[in-house]
Amino acid sequence: RTLMSGQVLLRGLFEQELLAVGDDETAIIPLHTADFHLDVLGINEHICPRTDDVRSEAYQSDEYKQWANSMEANTVKAFLQDHLGMDEMPFSMLDCLMTTICTDRSLPEPLNDYDGSLGPTPQNEELAQDENMFERIANFATQNYTFAYKHNDAAWAKLGMGPLWK
């Protein structure tokens, strides 16, 4: 099913190439697939174990701890626990939120305050405890997920992404 989804996507992206050959079954479009533990198109600790150390360093840094213990972060974490019964936010939270909202499905009532736009959560403004929680959780999830990518001049991302060949 995943390969078929990829084929449909590629067919849409490369329509001109398919039309140029005159036969949508003849055009050859290379498709990268690999076993997850051997995949080189993402940061992979199986290929480069040092990436796991660099990522851990980011999440143990004083900068991360300061952000993770900020008033805004604590408000979001308390909301997750009090209203959604979550002890911690999974890294997949943003995928869940955006998939739900983008497919016009209902959000849980405590999160049903999405106004159709996302922007930065003001760190220096006093927001009501439960105001604008969809956006605040989305921003928290984004910051939490991307922190290691940006930390220490993007050391984790640079180490994990280069080179793409052996």
PyMOL CGO cylinders between C-alpha atoms (Angstrom):
from pymol import cmd
from pymol.cgo import CYLINDER

trace = [
    CYLINDER, 0.00, 0.00, 0.00, 2.83, 2.42, 0.82, 0.3, 1, 1, 1, 1, 1, 1,
    CYLINDER, 2.83, 2.42, 0.82, 4.53, 1.73, -2.51, 0.3, 1, 1, 1, 1, 1, 1,
    CYLINDER, 4.53, 1.73, -2.51, 1.24, 2.31, -4.32, 0.3, 1, 1, 1, 1, 1, 1,
    CYLINDER, 1.24, 2.31, -4.32, 0.78, 5.62, -2.49, 0.3, 1, 1, 1, 1, 1, 1,
    CYLINDER, 0.78, 5.62, -2.49, 4.29, 6.59, -3.57, 0.3, 1, 1, 1, 1, 1, 1,
    CYLINDER, 4.29, 6.59, -3.57, 3.56, 5.61, -7.15, 0.3, 1, 1, 1, 1, 1, 1,
    CYLINDER, 3.56, 5.61, -7.15, 0.40, 7.73, -7.22, 0.3, 1, 1, 1, 1, 1, 1,
    CYLINDER, 0.40, 7.73, -7.22, 2.32, 10.68, -5.76, 0.3, 1, 1, 1, 1, 1, 1,
    CYLINDER, 2.32, 10.68, -5.76, 5.16, 10.29, -8.28, 0.3, 1, 1, 1, 1, 1, 1,
    CYLINDER, 5.16, 10.29, -8.28, 2.70, 9.94, -11.13, 0.3, 1, 1, 1, 1, 1, 1,
    CYLINDER, 2.70, 9.94, -11.13, 1.20, 13.28, -10.11, 0.3, 1, 1, 1, 1, 1, 1,
    CYLINDER, 1.20, 13.28, -10.11, 4.62, 14.93, -9.72, 0.3, 1, 1, 1, 1, 1, 1,
    CYLINDER, 4.62, 14.93, -9.72, 6.04, 13.60, -12.98, 0.3, 1, 1, 1, 1, 1, 1,
    CYLINDER, 6.04, 13.60, -12.98, 3.00, 13.86, -15.22, 0.3, 1, 1, 1, 1, 1, 1,
    CYLINDER, 3.00, 13.86, -15.22, 4.96, 15.76, -17.89, 0.3, 1, 1, 1, 1, 1, 1,
    CYLINDER, 4.96, 15.76, -17.89, 7.65, 13.07, -18.04, 0.3, 1, 1, 1, 1, 1, 1,
    CYLINDER, 7.65, 13.07, -18.04, 4.98, 10.40, -18.40, 0.3, 1, 1, 1, 1, 1, 1,
    CYLINDER, 4.98, 10.40, -18.40, 3.24, 12.33, -21.17, 0.3, 1, 1, 1, 1, 1, 1,
    CYLINDER, 3.24, 12.33, -21.17, 6.57, 12.91, -22.95, 0.3, 1, 1, 1, 1, 1, 1,
    CYLINDER, 6.57, 12.91, -22.95, 7.03, 9.17, -23.41, 0.3, 1, 1, 1, 1, 1, 1,
    CYLINDER, 7.03, 9.17, -23.41, 3.46, 8.86, -24.60, 0.3, 1, 1, 1, 1, 1, 1,
    CYLINDER, 3.46, 8.86, -24.60, 2.75, 5.91, -22.33, 0.3, 1, 1, 1, 1, 1, 1,
    CYLINDER, 2.75, 5.91, -22.33, 2.25, 6.21, -18.58, 0.3, 1, 1, 1, 1, 1, 1,
    CYLINDER, 2.25, 6.21, -18.58, 3.45, 2.62, -18.14, 0.3, 1, 1, 1, 1, 1, 1,
    CYLINDER, 3.45, 2.62, -18.14, 6.83, 3.14, -19.88, 0.3, 1, 1, 1, 1, 1, 1,
    CYLINDER, 6.83, 3.14, -19.88, 8.42, 6.01, -17.98, 0.3, 1, 1, 1, 1, 1, 1,
    CYLINDER, 8.42, 6.01, -17.98, 10.88, 4.87, -15.35, 0.3, 1, 1, 1, 1, 1, 1,
    CYLINDER, 10.88, 4.87, -15.35, 10.86, 6.83, -12.11, 0.3, 1, 1, 1, 1, 1, 1,
    CYLINDER, 10.86, 6.83, -12.11, 13.44, 5.62, -9.57, 0.3, 1, 1, 1, 1, 1, 1,
    CYLINDER, 13.44, 5.62, -9.57, 11.95, 5.06, -6.12, 0.3, 1, 1, 1, 1, 1, 1,
    CYLINDER, 11.95, 5.06, -6.12, 14.20, 4.80, -3.06, 0.3, 1, 1, 1, 1, 1, 1,
    CYLINDER, 14.20, 4.80, -3.06, 13.22, 2.11, -0.59, 0.3, 1, 1, 1, 1, 1, 1,
    CYLINDER, 13.22, 2.11, -0.59, 15.30, 0.57, 2.16, 0.3, 1, 1, 1, 1, 1, 1,
    CYLINDER, 15.30, 0.57, 2.16, 14.97, -1.33, 5.36, 0.3, 1, 1, 1, 1, 1, 1,
    CYLINDER, 14.97, -1.33, 5.36, 14.50, 1.23, 8.12, 0.3, 1, 1, 1, 1, 1, 1,
    CYLINDER, 14.50, 1.23, 8.12, 17.72, 0.30, 9.94, 0.3, 1, 1, 1, 1, 1, 1,
    CYLINDER, 17.72, 0.30, 9.94, 19.72, 0.81, 6.72, 0.3, 1, 1, 1, 1, 1, 1,
    CYLINDER, 19.72, 0.81, 6.72, 17.97, 3.94, 5.45, 0.3, 1, 1, 1, 1, 1, 1,
    CYLINDER, 17.97, 3.94, 5.45, 20.34, 6.82, 4.65, 0.3, 1, 1, 1, 1, 1, 1,
    CYLINDER, 20.34, 6.82, 4.65, 17.67, 9.45, 3.92, 0.3, 1, 1, 1, 1, 1, 1,
    CYLINDER, 17.67, 9.45, 3.92, 17.13, 10.30, 7.57, 0.3, 1, 1, 1, 1, 1, 1,
    CYLINDER, 17.13, 10.30, 7.57, 19.23, 10.52, 10.70, 0.3, 1, 1, 1, 1, 1, 1,
    CYLINDER, 19.23, 10.52, 10.70, 19.88, 6.89, 11.53, 0.3, 1, 1, 1, 1, 1, 1,
    CYLINDER, 19.88, 6.89, 11.53, 21.66, 5.82, 14.71, 0.3, 1, 1, 1, 1, 1, 1,
    CYLINDER, 21.66, 5.82, 14.71, 22.06, 2.31, 13.25, 0.3, 1, 1, 1, 1, 1, 1,
    CYLINDER, 22.06, 2.31, 13.25, 24.35, 3.71, 10.56, 0.3, 1, 1, 1, 1, 1, 1,
    CYLINDER, 24.35, 3.71, 10.56, 26.06, 6.33, 12.75, 0.3, 1, 1, 1, 1, 1, 1,
    CYLINDER, 26.06, 6.33, 12.75, 25.79, 5.54, 16.48, 0.3, 1, 1, 1, 1, 1, 1,
    CYLINDER, 25.79, 5.54, 16.48, 27.33, 8.92, 17.36, 0.3, 1, 1, 1, 1, 1, 1,
    CYLINDER, 27.33, 8.92, 17.36, 24.09, 10.62, 16.25, 0.3, 1, 1, 1, 1, 1, 1,
    CYLINDER, 24.09, 10.62, 16.25, 22.35, 9.13, 19.29, 0.3, 1, 1, 1, 1, 1, 1,
    CYLINDER, 22.35, 9.13, 19.29, 24.97, 10.72, 21.60, 0.3, 1, 1, 1, 1, 1, 1,
    CYLINDER, 24.97, 10.72, 21.60, 24.69, 14.14, 19.92, 0.3, 1, 1, 1, 1, 1, 1,
    CYLINDER, 24.69, 14.14, 19.92, 20.90, 14.04, 20.12, 0.3, 1, 1, 1, 1, 1, 1,
    CYLINDER, 20.90, 14.04, 20.12, 21.03, 13.10, 23.81, 0.3, 1, 1, 1, 1, 1, 1,
    CYLINDER, 21.03, 13.10, 23.81, 23.46, 15.96, 24.46, 0.3, 1, 1, 1, 1, 1, 1,
    CYLINDER, 23.46, 15.96, 24.46, 20.94, 18.39, 22.98, 0.3, 1, 1, 1, 1, 1, 1,
    CYLINDER, 20.94, 18.39, 22.98, 18.08, 17.20, 25.18, 0.3, 1, 1, 1, 1, 1, 1,
    CYLINDER, 18.08, 17.20, 25.18, 20.32, 17.23, 28.27, 0.3, 1, 1, 1, 1, 1, 1,
    CYLINDER, 20.32, 17.23, 28.27, 21.61, 20.75, 27.59, 0.3, 1, 1, 1, 1, 1, 1,
    CYLINDER, 21.61, 20.75, 27.59, 20.95, 23.69, 29.89, 0.3, 1, 1, 1, 1, 1, 1,
    CYLINDER, 20.95, 23.69, 29.89, 19.21, 25.48, 27.00, 0.3, 1, 1, 1, 1, 1, 1,
    CYLINDER, 19.21, 25.48, 27.00, 16.71, 22.64, 26.56, 0.3, 1, 1, 1, 1, 1, 1,
    CYLINDER, 16.71, 22.64, 26.56, 16.13, 22.29, 30.29, 0.3, 1, 1, 1, 1, 1, 1,
    CYLINDER, 16.13, 22.29, 30.29, 15.47, 26.02, 30.57, 0.3, 1, 1, 1, 1, 1, 1,
    CYLINDER, 15.47, 26.02, 30.57, 12.91, 25.87, 27.78, 0.3, 1, 1, 1, 1, 1, 1,
    CYLINDER, 12.91, 25.87, 27.78, 11.34, 22.62, 29.04, 0.3, 1, 1, 1, 1, 1, 1,
    CYLINDER, 11.34, 22.62, 29.04, 10.87, 24.16, 32.50, 0.3, 1, 1, 1, 1, 1, 1,
    CYLINDER, 10.87, 24.16, 32.50, 9.57, 27.53, 31.27, 0.3, 1, 1, 1, 1, 1, 1,
    CYLINDER, 9.57, 27.53, 31.27, 6.16, 28.80, 32.36, 0.3, 1, 1, 1, 1, 1, 1,
    CYLINDER, 6.16, 28.80, 32.36, 4.70, 28.11, 28.91, 0.3, 1, 1, 1, 1, 1, 1,
    CYLINDER, 4.70, 28.11, 28.91, 6.09, 24.55, 28.77, 0.3, 1, 1, 1, 1, 1, 1,
    CYLINDER, 6.09, 24.55, 28.77, 4.77, 23.83, 32.26, 0.3, 1, 1, 1, 1, 1, 1,
    CYLINDER, 4.77, 23.83, 32.26, 1.34, 25.21, 31.31, 0.3, 1, 1, 1, 1, 1, 1,
    CYLINDER, 1.34, 25.21, 31.31, 1.20, 22.95, 28.25, 0.3, 1, 1, 1, 1, 1, 1,
    CYLINDER, 1.20, 22.95, 28.25, 2.39, 19.90, 30.20, 0.3, 1, 1, 1, 1, 1, 1,
    CYLINDER, 2.39, 19.90, 30.20, -0.17, 20.53, 32.96, 0.3, 1, 1, 1, 1, 1, 1,
    CYLINDER, -0.17, 20.53, 32.96, -2.94, 20.93, 30.36, 0.3, 1, 1, 1, 1, 1, 1,
    CYLINDER, -2.94, 20.93, 30.36, -1.96, 17.63, 28.72, 0.3, 1, 1, 1, 1, 1, 1,
    CYLINDER, -1.96, 17.63, 28.72, -2.11, 15.83, 32.03, 0.3, 1, 1, 1, 1, 1, 1,
    CYLINDER, -2.11, 15.83, 32.03, -5.21, 17.52, 33.47, 0.3, 1, 1, 1, 1, 1, 1,
    CYLINDER, -5.21, 17.52, 33.47, -7.36, 17.58, 30.32, 0.3, 1, 1, 1, 1, 1, 1,
    CYLINDER, -7.36, 17.58, 30.32, -6.03, 14.76, 28.12, 0.3, 1, 1, 1, 1, 1, 1,
    CYLINDER, -6.03, 14.76, 28.12, -4.64, 12.34, 30.72, 0.3, 1, 1, 1, 1, 1, 1,
    CYLINDER, -4.64, 12.34, 30.72, -1.15, 12.36, 29.18, 0.3, 1, 1, 1, 1, 1, 1,
    CYLINDER, -1.15, 12.36, 29.18, 1.86, 12.21, 31.49, 0.3, 1, 1, 1, 1, 1, 1,
    CYLINDER, 1.86, 12.21, 31.49, 4.13, 13.37, 28.67, 0.3, 1, 1, 1, 1, 1, 1,
    CYLINDER, 4.13, 13.37, 28.67, 3.78, 14.45, 25.08, 0.3, 1, 1, 1, 1, 1, 1,
    CYLINDER, 3.78, 14.45, 25.08, 4.81, 11.84, 22.49, 0.3, 1, 1, 1, 1, 1, 1,
    CYLINDER, 4.81, 11.84, 22.49, 7.00, 12.99, 19.60, 0.3, 1, 1, 1, 1, 1, 1,
    CYLINDER, 7.00, 12.99, 19.60, 4.11, 11.97, 17.32, 0.3, 1, 1, 1, 1, 1, 1,
    CYLINDER, 4.11, 11.97, 17.32, 1.73, 14.51, 18.91, 0.3, 1, 1, 1, 1, 1, 1,
    CYLINDER, 1.73, 14.51, 18.91, 2.09, 17.02, 16.08, 0.3, 1, 1, 1, 1, 1, 1,
    CYLINDER, 2.09, 17.02, 16.08, 1.29, 14.32, 13.50, 0.3, 1, 1, 1, 1, 1, 1,
    CYLINDER, 1.29, 14.32, 13.50, -1.84, 13.40, 15.44, 0.3, 1, 1, 1, 1, 1, 1,
    CYLINDER, -1.84, 13.40, 15.44, -2.99, 17.01, 15.78, 0.3, 1, 1, 1, 1, 1, 1,
    CYLINDER, -2.99, 17.01, 15.78, -2.37, 17.97, 12.17, 0.3, 1, 1, 1, 1, 1, 1,
    CYLINDER, -2.37, 17.97, 12.17, -3.80, 14.76, 10.72, 0.3, 1, 1, 1, 1, 1, 1,
    CYLINDER, -3.80, 14.76, 10.72, -6.95, 15.30, 12.75, 0.3, 1, 1, 1, 1, 1, 1,
    CYLINDER, -6.95, 15.30, 12.75, -7.36, 18.95, 11.82, 0.3, 1, 1, 1, 1, 1, 1,
    CYLINDER, -7.36, 18.95, 11.82, -6.40, 18.52, 8.14, 0.3, 1, 1, 1, 1, 1, 1,
    CYLINDER, -6.40, 18.52, 8.14, -8.91, 15.71, 7.62, 0.3, 1, 1, 1, 1, 1, 1,
    CYLINDER, -8.91, 15.71, 7.62, -11.72, 17.72, 9.24, 0.3, 1, 1, 1, 1, 1, 1,
    CYLINDER, -11.72, 17.72, 9.24, -12.09, 15.31, 12.12, 0.3, 1, 1, 1, 1, 1, 1,
    CYLINDER, -12.09, 15.31, 12.12, -13.18, 16.40, 15.57, 0.3, 1, 1, 1, 1, 1, 1,
    CYLINDER, -13.18, 16.40, 15.57, -10.60, 17.40, 18.12, 0.3, 1, 1, 1, 1, 1, 1,
    CYLINDER, -10.60, 17.40, 18.12, -11.04, 16.43, 21.76, 0.3, 1, 1, 1, 1, 1, 1,
    CYLINDER, -11.04, 16.43, 21.76, -13.19, 19.13, 23.36, 0.3, 1, 1, 1, 1, 1, 1,
    CYLINDER, -13.19, 19.13, 23.36, -10.37, 20.69, 25.44, 0.3, 1, 1, 1, 1, 1, 1,
    CYLINDER, -10.37, 20.69, 25.44, -8.37, 21.24, 22.21, 0.3, 1, 1, 1, 1, 1, 1,
    CYLINDER, -8.37, 21.24, 22.21, -11.26, 22.39, 20.08, 0.3, 1, 1, 1, 1, 1, 1,
    CYLINDER, -11.26, 22.39, 20.08, -10.12, 26.03, 20.04, 0.3, 1, 1, 1, 1, 1, 1,
    CYLINDER, -10.12, 26.03, 20.04, -8.22, 26.01, 16.75, 0.3, 1, 1, 1, 1, 1, 1,
    CYLINDER, -8.22, 26.01, 16.75, -8.93, 29.21, 14.80, 0.3, 1, 1, 1, 1, 1, 1,
    CYLINDER, -8.93, 29.21, 14.80, -7.37, 28.16, 11.49, 0.3, 1, 1, 1, 1, 1, 1,
    CYLINDER, -7.37, 28.16, 11.49, -3.98, 29.81, 11.85, 0.3, 1, 1, 1, 1, 1, 1,
    CYLINDER, -3.98, 29.81, 11.85, -0.76, 28.91, 13.58, 0.3, 1, 1, 1, 1, 1, 1,
    CYLINDER, -0.76, 28.91, 13.58, 1.81, 31.38, 14.79, 0.3, 1, 1, 1, 1, 1, 1,
    CYLINDER, 1.81, 31.38, 14.79, 4.39, 31.65, 17.51, 0.3, 1, 1, 1, 1, 1, 1,
    CYLINDER, 4.39, 31.65, 17.51, 3.16, 31.43, 21.07, 0.3, 1, 1, 1, 1, 1, 1,
    CYLINDER, 3.16, 31.43, 21.07, 4.10, 34.73, 22.70, 0.3, 1, 1, 1, 1, 1, 1,
    CYLINDER, 4.10, 34.73, 22.70, 6.56, 33.93, 25.49, 0.3, 1, 1, 1, 1, 1, 1,
    CYLINDER, 6.56, 33.93, 25.49, 6.27, 37.30, 27.17, 0.3, 1, 1, 1, 1, 1, 1,
    CYLINDER, 6.27, 37.30, 27.17, 2.47, 37.64, 27.15, 0.3, 1, 1, 1, 1, 1, 1,
    CYLINDER, 2.47, 37.64, 27.15, 0.21, 36.37, 29.84, 0.3, 1, 1, 1, 1, 1, 1,
    CYLINDER, 0.21, 36.37, 29.84, -2.27, 34.00, 28.24, 0.3, 1, 1, 1, 1, 1, 1,
    CYLINDER, -2.27, 34.00, 28.24, -5.20, 32.55, 30.11, 0.3, 1, 1, 1, 1, 1, 1,
    CYLINDER, -5.20, 32.55, 30.11, -4.36, 29.10, 31.47, 0.3, 1, 1, 1, 1, 1, 1,
    CYLINDER, -4.36, 29.10, 31.47, -6.44, 27.22, 28.86, 0.3, 1, 1, 1, 1, 1, 1,
    CYLINDER, -6.44, 27.22, 28.86, -6.52, 29.79, 26.05, 0.3, 1, 1, 1, 1, 1, 1,
    CYLINDER, -6.52, 29.79, 26.05, -5.51, 28.82, 22.52, 0.3, 1, 1, 1, 1, 1, 1,
    CYLINDER, -5.51, 28.82, 22.52, -4.32, 25.36, 23.57, 0.3, 1, 1, 1, 1, 1, 1,
    CYLINDER, -4.32, 25.36, 23.57, -4.33, 23.72, 20.13, 0.3, 1, 1, 1, 1, 1, 1,
    CYLINDER, -4.33, 23.72, 20.13, -1.82, 26.27, 18.86, 0.3, 1, 1, 1, 1, 1, 1,
    CYLINDER, -1.82, 26.27, 18.86, 0.21, 26.21, 22.06, 0.3, 1, 1, 1, 1, 1, 1,
    CYLINDER, 0.21, 26.21, 22.06, 0.46, 22.41, 22.01, 0.3, 1, 1, 1, 1, 1, 1,
    CYLINDER, 0.46, 22.41, 22.01, 1.38, 22.44, 18.30, 0.3, 1, 1, 1, 1, 1, 1,
    CYLINDER, 1.38, 22.44, 18.30, 4.12, 25.02, 18.98, 0.3, 1, 1, 1, 1, 1, 1,
    CYLINDER, 4.12, 25.02, 18.98, 5.36, 23.07, 22.01, 0.3, 1, 1, 1, 1, 1, 1,
    CYLINDER, 5.36, 23.07, 22.01, 5.47, 19.83, 20.00, 0.3, 1, 1, 1, 1, 1, 1,
    CYLINDER, 5.47, 19.83, 20.00, 7.32, 21.56, 17.15, 0.3, 1, 1, 1, 1, 1, 1,
    CYLINDER, 7.32, 21.56, 17.15, 9.91, 23.11, 19.46, 0.3, 1, 1, 1, 1, 1, 1,
    CYLINDER, 9.91, 23.11, 19.46, 10.38, 19.87, 21.36, 0.3, 1, 1, 1, 1, 1, 1,
    CYLINDER, 10.38, 19.87, 21.36, 10.75, 17.77, 18.20, 0.3, 1, 1, 1, 1, 1, 1,
    CYLINDER, 10.75, 17.77, 18.20, 13.05, 20.17, 16.35, 0.3, 1, 1, 1, 1, 1, 1,
    CYLINDER, 13.05, 20.17, 16.35, 15.24, 21.21, 19.26, 0.3, 1, 1, 1, 1, 1, 1,
    CYLINDER, 15.24, 21.21, 19.26, 17.99, 18.66, 18.55, 0.3, 1, 1, 1, 1, 1, 1,
    CYLINDER, 17.99, 18.66, 18.55, 18.01, 19.61, 14.86, 0.3, 1, 1, 1, 1, 1, 1,
    CYLINDER, 18.01, 19.61, 14.86, 18.90, 23.23, 15.72, 0.3, 1, 1, 1, 1, 1, 1,
    CYLINDER, 18.90, 23.23, 15.72, 21.03, 22.76, 18.85, 0.3, 1, 1, 1, 1, 1, 1,
    CYLINDER, 21.03, 22.76, 18.85, 24.79, 23.37, 18.73, 0.3, 1, 1, 1, 1, 1, 1,
    CYLINDER, 24.79, 23.37, 18.73, 24.79, 24.81, 15.21, 0.3, 1, 1, 1, 1, 1, 1,
    CYLINDER, 24.79, 24.81, 15.21, 22.70, 21.86, 13.96, 0.3, 1, 1, 1, 1, 1, 1,
    CYLINDER, 22.70, 21.86, 13.96, 25.41, 19.31, 14.89, 0.3, 1, 1, 1, 1, 1, 1,
    CYLINDER, 25.41, 19.31, 14.89, 22.96, 16.38, 15.05, 0.3, 1, 1, 1, 1, 1, 1,
    CYLINDER, 22.96, 16.38, 15.05, 21.39, 17.18, 11.68, 0.3, 1, 1, 1, 1, 1, 1,
    CYLINDER, 21.39, 17.18, 11.68, 24.77, 17.72, 10.00, 0.3, 1, 1, 1, 1, 1, 1,
    CYLINDER, 24.77, 17.72, 10.00, 26.24, 14.51, 11.39, 0.3, 1, 1, 1, 1, 1, 1,
    CYLINDER, 26.24, 14.51, 11.39, 23.19, 12.45, 10.51, 0.3, 1, 1, 1, 1, 1, 1,
    CYLINDER, 23.19, 12.45, 10.51, 22.75, 13.73, 6.98, 0.3, 1, 1, 1, 1, 1, 1,
    CYLINDER, 22.75, 13.73, 6.98, 26.17, 13.59, 5.46, 0.3, 1, 1, 1, 1, 1, 1,
    CYLINDER, 26.17, 13.59, 5.46, 27.22, 12.01, 3.23, 0.3, 1, 1, 1, 1, 1, 1,
    CYLINDER, 27.22, 12.01, 3.23, 24.33, 10.16, 1.64, 0.3, 1, 1, 1, 1, 1, 1,
    CYLINDER, 24.33, 10.16, 1.64, 26.53, 7.42, 0.21, 0.3, 1, 1, 1, 1, 1, 1,
    CYLINDER, 26.53, 7.42, 0.21, 29.15, 5.00, 1.50, 0.3, 1, 1, 1, 1, 1, 1,
]
cmd.load_cgo(trace, "trace")
